[in-house]
Amino acid sequence: MAESVRGVVARSKNAPVRVETVIVPDPGPGEAVVAVQACGVCHTDLHYREGGINDDFPFLLGHEAAGVVERVGEGVTDVQPGDVVVLNWRAVCGDCRACRRGRPWYCFDTHNAASPMTLEDGTPLAAALGIGALAEKTLVHAGQCTKVDPSVDPAAAGLLGCGVTAGWGAAVNTAPVRQGDSVAVIGCGGVGSAAVAGAVYAGALRVIAVDTDPRKLEWAEDFGATDTVDASTEDVVDRLRELTGGFGPDVVIDAVGTAATYRQAFDARDLAGTVVLVGVPNPTVTLELPLIEVFGRGGALKSSWYGDCLPSRDFPLLAELFRQDRFPLDRFVTERIGLDDVEAAFGRMQRGEVLRSVVVL
């Protein structure tokens, strides 16, 4: 039976979001209804509100969430009612060319629920990243539910669904950082700080945090950065070379995604070094590089989609590392808020005052 719940809806471009009544239908074949316990307010949600993803308004926001499976549809066997899960937006199909080649983290045909959630008047809602979890309950494909240890705080566990895993995976999976490497991370918000923590976990000898905001540099130090560079007052490329014996870091992770920060990463890396782009660029941004430098420096220029993570592998791993005090997942939670506070949380995010605001239900 369909249910009425409260959810955060973006009705039109740049308009303030509102909490509205959302109709969640019964789960169809392969689907699950999840009672949301906590959901992070991610920058991607702001992109949706601003029309930076597409124009399929109205959107039901939220995708960085943990909750409890409440009901499942026909044919669902991997999860059952009562399971504690983190929601993911890359539910792999198992049959596309990437999956068949043993690279499911690149899956080109990921699953979402087929049945739409709607407003009270029947208007279909576009669920952010196929999830729509800034709501009391949401409908997803069962493959978007990844079971985790129920003892992990939902406010922390939900962050595995996007930003934390993206940053951690950029260092651990995409680069990958090796023991003894020198690593620089440009942009130390939530994703960048997770990349710092990932580089530390992978055994980097030196981890250099780069940002224009002193507060974010302090956050990065809290996650294990050995050095900081204030990009508002220092030449980033010169300083990164100075901190690495004049050569440049082995790995530079761009967690911002602008032409300027990518060029800094490209110019700063050591010969045969690696650049990883994990910050999502504006679709209008273009980049010009001297091709002889691309050739002459060697190494690798990589993009990191979702930290090249495989939710079934990486979510339980990170949750367990957190339980063992080996990964500081809870430090990403800056504040706990309610559904009615999301619009204000966007403002704090834009001002750089938080790593993550988390809605707790």
LINQUIQUI-V986862 format. One record per residue. N is the residue number from 1. RES is the residue in three letters. PSI is psi in degrees with one decimal (none if undefined). OMEGA is omega in whole degrees, -180 to 180 (NA if undefined). D_LAST is the distance of its C-alpha to the last C-alpha in Angstrom with 2 decimals. Layout:
N:RES:PSI:OMEGA:D_LAST  N:RES:PSI:OMEGA:D_LAST
//
This chain:
1:MET:133.6:180:21.90  2:ALA:148.9:-179:19.96  3:GLU:150.7:173:16.66  4:SER:126.6:180:15.41  5:VAL:170.4:176:11.82  6:ARG:137.6:179:10.60  7:GLY:158.8:-178:11.08  8:VAL:119.0:-173:12.66  9:VAL:134.2:171:16.38  10:ALA:111.0:-174:19.42  11:ARG:-36.8:-176:22.36  12:SER:165.7:-174:25.24  13:LYS:125.4:175:26.49  14:ASN:3.4:177:25.53  15:ALA:144.8:178:24.07  16:PRO:142.2:178:20.97  17:VAL:157.2:-180:17.80  18:ARG:151.6:173:16.39  19:VAL:121.0:-177:13.44  20:GLU:168.9:176:15.28  21:THR:127.5:-179:15.44  22:VAL:135.8:178:15.52  23:ILE:118.8:179:17.53  24:VAL:115.2:-177:16.69  25:PRO:170.2:172:20.02  26:ASP:146.7:178:21.06  27:PRO:132.4:175:21.33  28:GLY:-172.0:178:24.89  29:PRO:129.5:178:27.04  30:GLY:9.1:-176:25.44  31:GLU:165.6:179:21.91  32:ALA:143.5:170:18.60  33:VAL:128.3:-177:15.50  34:VAL:128.2:172:12.39  35:ALA:113.3:-173:9.09  36:VAL:130.4:176:6.82  37:GLN:-36.5:-179:5.05  38:ALA:147.2:179:5.83  39:CYS:126.7:178:8.42  40:GLY:151.1:174:11.35  41:VAL:102.5:-172:13.27  42:CYS:155.8:179:16.60  43:HIS:-27.7:177:20.06  44:THR:-35.3:176:20.54  45:ASP:-38.5:177:18.01  46:LEU:-38.9:176:20.26  47:HIS:-42.2:177:23.24  48:TYR:-48.0:-178:22.03  49:ARG:-34.7:-178:21.66  50:GLU:-0.5:-178:25.12  51:GLY:17.1:-177:26.72  52:GLY:-8.9:178:27.48  53:ILE:-58.2:174:26.53  54:ASN:-175.6:-176:28.10  55:ASP:27.6:-176:28.50  56:ASP:46.4:178:26.64  57:PHE:151.9:-1:24.69  58:PRO:148.6:179:22.39  59:PHE:141.6:165:19.74  60:LEU:111.5:-171:16.19  61:LEU:169.8:175:14.97  62:GLY:132.1:-180:13.04  63:HIS:-2.9:-172:14.46  64:GLU:77.6:-162:13.50  65:ALA:156.5:171:10.80  66:ALA:151.5:-180:10.39  67:GLY:-167.8:-178:9.50  68:VAL:129.6:177:11.69  69:VAL:127.7:-178:14.62  70:GLU:-44.7:179:14.89  71:ARG:151.2:178:18.21  72:VAL:154.6:179:20.93  73:GLY:-178.5:-178:23.96  74:GLU:137.4:174:27.61  75:GLY:-0.6:-179:28.87  76:VAL:123.7:-179:25.70  77:THR:-21.4:-175:26.71  78:ASP:-27.8:177:24.95  79:VAL:159.4:180:21.55  80:GLN:162.6:179:20.91  81:PRO:134.7:-179:18.29  82:GLY:-16.6:179:16.53  83:ASP:136.8:173:16.97  84:VAL:126.3:-173:14.44  85:VAL:154.4:165:14.90  86:VAL:135.1:-178:14.66  87:LEU:142.2:180:15.37  88:ASN:152.8:-179:18.65  89:TRP:15.5:174:20.71  90:ARG:66.9:177:24.04  91:ALA:104.6:-169:24.33  92:VAL:147.6:-176:28.03  93:CYS:-29.0:-179:30.54  94:GLY:-2.1:-173:33.08  95:ASP:-8.3:180:36.00  96:CYS:175.3:-176:36.40  97:ARG:-32.3:178:39.06  98:ALA:-45.0:180:36.69  99:CYS:-41.4:-179:35.32  100:ARG:-23.4:178:38.87  101:ARG:7.4:178:40.06  102:GLY:23.8:179:37.61  103:ARG:60.5:-173:35.39  104:PRO:-20.3:178:32.21  105:TRP:-12.9:174:30.19  106:TYR:10.3:-173:32.29  107:CYS:129.3:-177:31.58  108:PHE:4.1:-177:32.81  109:ASP:55.5:-176:31.33  110:THR:155.2:-173:27.68  111:HIS:144.7:168:25.81  112:ASN:164.8:177:23.23  113:ALA:141.1:180:22.39  114:ALA:-28.6:-177:25.38  115:SER:130.0:-180:23.78  116:PRO:146.3:164:22.26  117:MET:154.5:-174:19.20  118:THR:166.2:166:20.47  119:LEU:173.0:-178:20.18  120:GLU:-31.0:-178:21.32  121:ASP:6.5:178:24.88  122:GLY:-2.2:179:24.92  123:THR:123.0:180:24.79  124:PRO:142.7:177:23.67  125:LEU:137.2:172:20.87  126:ALA:113.9:-178:21.53  127:ALA:127.2:-179:18.52  128:ALA:123.8:-179:18.48  129:LEU:30.3:178:20.31  130:GLY:17.9:-175:20.04  131:ILE:-60.5:180:16.30  132:GLY:59.5:-171:14.34  133:ALA:5.0:170:10.84  134:LEU:63.3:-176:9.42  135:ALA:162.2:-180:8.52  136:GLU:-32.7:175:6.78  137:LYS:155.9:177:9.80  138:THR:158.7:178:12.70  139:LEU:125.6:-179:16.31  140:VAL:167.7:168:18.07  141:HIS:141.7:-178:21.34  142:ALA:-28.6:178:21.22  143:GLY:-12.4:176:22.90  144:GLN:-0.1:180:19.87  145:CYS:117.0:179:18.14  146:THR:118.2:-178:19.32  147:LYS:138.4:176:18.99  148:VAL:167.4:179:18.38  149:ASP:124.4:-177:18.82  150:PRO:-11.4:-180:15.97  151:SER:-12.1:-179:16.76  152:VAL:131.8:179:15.55  153:ASP:123.1:-178:12.50  154:PRO:-34.1:-180:9.88  155:ALA:-34.4:176:9.60  156:ALA:-45.3:-176:13.35  157:ALA:-38.3:-178:13.88  158:GLY:-29.1:-178:12.19  159:LEU:-15.3:174:14.79  160:LEU:-19.7:-175:17.45  161:GLY:-13.7:-180:16.84  162:CYS:-89.0:-166:18.80  163:GLY:-45.0:-178:20.00  164:VAL:-46.9:-179:20.55  165:THR:-36.0:179:22.31  166:ALA:-46.4:-179:24.28  167:GLY:-47.9:179:25.70  168:TRP:-44.9:-178:26.30  169:GLY:-31.5:178:27.85  170:ALA:-37.6:179:30.07  171:ALA:-46.0:-171:31.72  172:VAL:-41.2:-175:31.72  173:ASN:-48.7:-171:32.16  174:THR:-50.5:-173:33.70  175:ALA:-52.6:-30:36.07  176:PRO:147.6:177:36.23  177:VAL:136.5:178:36.75  178:ARG:158.8:177:39.41  179:GLN:132.0:178:40.26  180:GLY:-5.9:180:42.27  181:ASP:156.2:166:41.21  182:SER:135.6:-174:40.74  183:VAL:135.9:171:37.62  184:ALA:140.6:177:36.65  185:VAL:118.7:180:33.24  186:ILE:116.1:-176:33.45  187:GLY:108.5:-171:30.26  188:CYS:46.1:166:27.91  189:GLY:-147.9:-177:24.49  190:GLY:-49.1:-178:21.69  191:VAL:-45.1:-179:23.83  192:GLY:-40.9:178:27.01  193:SER:-35.3:176:25.77  194:ALA:-34.3:176:24.61  195:ALA:-38.7:175:28.13  196:VAL:-48.4:-180:29.61  197:ALA:-37.5:178:27.77  198:GLY:-40.4:179:28.91  199:ALA:-39.5:177:32.46  200:VAL:-46.3:179:32.50  201:TYR:-38.7:-177:31.32  202:ALA:-8.2:176:34.07  203:GLY:19.5:178:36.72  204:ALA:138.8:-180:37.59  205:LEU:-36.1:180:40.17  206:ARG:129.6:179:39.35  207:VAL:115.8:-173:36.11  208:ILE:121.6:180:36.58  209:ALA:134.7:-179:33.76  210:VAL:126.5:176:34.72  211:ASP:166.0:176:33.03  212:THR:-8.4:-175:34.08  213:ASP:115.5:-179:31.41  214:PRO:-32.8:180:32.25  215:ARG:-41.4:180:28.64  216:LYS:-32.8:175:27.79  217:LEU:-35.9:175:30.92  218:GLU:-41.5:176:29.75  219:TRP:-45.3:-178:26.48  220:ALA:-39.1:177:28.70  221:GLU:-37.1:178:30.91  222:ASP:-28.3:179:28.01  223:PHE:4.8:172:27.43  224:GLY:5.3:177:31.15  225:ALA:135.2:-180:33.15  226:THR:-22.6:-178:36.74  227:ASP:157.8:176:37.84  228:THR:150.9:176:36.58  229:VAL:121.3:177:38.19  230:ASP:102.1:-175:37.57  231:ALA:-10.9:178:38.16  232:SER:-17.9:-177:38.73  233:THR:-14.4:-176:41.86  234:GLU:149.7:172:43.00  235:ASP:114.7:-171:44.41  236:VAL:-46.8:-176:41.81  237:VAL:-47.4:-180:44.31  238:ASP:-43.2:-177:46.95  239:ARG:-39.8:178:44.60  240:LEU:-38.3:176:43.06  241:ARG:-40.5:179:46.61  242:GLU:-38.1:-178:47.67  243:LEU:-8.1:-178:44.92  244:THR:40.3:175:45.98  245:GLY:19.0:179:49.72  246:GLY:-1.3:-173:50.47  247:PHE:-35.3:-172:49.23  248:GLY:156.2:-178:45.59  249:PRO:154.3:174:42.53  250:ASP:-36.3:-179:42.55  251:VAL:132.8:172:39.15  252:VAL:123.4:-179:37.63  253:ILE:120.2:177:34.07  254:ASP:105.1:-180:33.36  255:ALA:15.5:179:29.66  256:VAL:-56.5:176:30.43  257:GLY:36.9:172:32.35  258:THR:164.8:178:35.04  259:ALA:-37.4:-178:38.75  260:ALA:-45.4:-178:39.48  261:THR:-34.8:178:37.12  262:TYR:-40.1:179:38.21  263:ARG:-37.3:175:41.82  264:GLN:-44.4:179:41.22  265:ALA:-43.8:-179:39.83  266:PHE:-44.6:-177:42.76  267:ASP:-26.6:-174:45.38  268:ALA:-28.2:-173:44.04  269:ARG:153.4:178:43.77  270:ASP:163.9:171:46.67  271:LEU:134.8:-177:49.21  272:ALA:19.0:177:47.74  273:GLY:175.4:-174:44.30  274:THR:135.5:171:41.07  275:VAL:132.1:177:38.88  276:VAL:121.5:176:35.34  277:LEU:113.7:177:33.56  278:VAL:-20.1:173:29.77  279:GLY:135.6:-175:28.96  280:VAL:118.4:-178:28.75  281:PRO:154.7:168:31.77  282:ASN:136.8:-176:32.12  283:PRO:-19.2:-178:34.00  284:THR:-8.3:-175:36.94  285:VAL:133.6:174:37.63  286:THR:164.1:-175:40.84  287:LEU:136.2:177:42.43  288:GLU:125.7:179:46.07  289:LEU:143.5:175:47.29  290:PRO:119.3:-174:50.90  291:LEU:-31.1:179:51.43  292:ILE:-30.2:177:53.91  293:GLU:-37.5:175:51.18  294:VAL:-43.7:179:48.88  295:PHE:-48.1:-171:51.86  296:GLY:-31.5:-179:53.27  297:ARG:-21.0:180:50.18  298:GLY:-151.0:179:49.28  299:GLY:-145.7:-174:46.05  300:ALA:142.0:172:43.07  301:LEU:113.1:-172:40.86  302:LYS:148.4:169:37.60  303:SER:143.4:-178:34.45  304:SER:107.5:176:31.22  305:TRP:113.5:177:28.93  306:TYR:29.6:-179:25.51  307:GLY:22.3:-176:27.42  308:ASP:37.8:-177:29.50  309:CYS:153.7:169:26.87  310:LEU:106.9:-172:26.83  311:PRO:-42.4:-178:23.25  312:SER:-23.8:179:24.67  313:ARG:-47.0:-168:26.73  314:ASP:-33.8:-180:24.89  315:PHE:-52.1:179:21.22  316:PRO:-34.6:178:22.27  317:LEU:-50.8:-177:24.93  318:LEU:-36.7:176:22.78  319:ALA:-40.7:180:20.24  320:GLU:-39.1:176:23.34  321:LEU:-37.8:176:24.93  322:PHE:-44.3:180:21.94  323:ARG:-30.7:-179:22.27  324:GLN:7.7:-178:25.97  325:ASP:33.2:179:25.48  326:ARG:-3.1:177:27.22  327:PHE:119.6:-170:24.58  328:PRO:60.7:-175:22.50  329:LEU:-37.8:-176:19.24  330:ASP:-20.1:-179:17.18  331:ARG:-13.7:178:19.45  332:PHE:-15.4:-179:18.08  333:VAL:103.9:-179:14.84  334:THR:-40.5:-178:16.26  335:GLU:154.4:177:13.44  336:ARG:127.1:-173:9.75  337:ILE:178.8:176:8.82  338:GLY:172.5:180:6.99  339:LEU:-35.4:-177:7.91  340:ASP:-7.4:-175:11.16  341:ASP:5.8:-173:12.16  342:VAL:-43.6:-179:12.76  343:GLU:-43.4:177:16.43  344:ALA:-34.3:179:17.17  345:ALA:-34.0:175:15.70  346:PHE:-40.7:179:18.24  347:GLY:-43.2:179:20.91  348:ARG:-35.8:177:20.16  349:MET:-46.8:-178:20.21  350:GLN:-29.1:179:23.54  351:ARG:-0.3:178:24.96  352:GLY:28.7:-176:24.25  353:GLU:-12.3:-175:22.38  354:VAL:151.2:165:19.52  355:LEU:-52.8:175:19.38  356:ARG:129.7:164:15.73  357:SER:133.3:-178:13.03  358:VAL:123.6:174:9.65  359:VAL:125.7:179:6.51  360:VAL:128.8:-175:3.80  361:LEU:none:NA:0.00
//
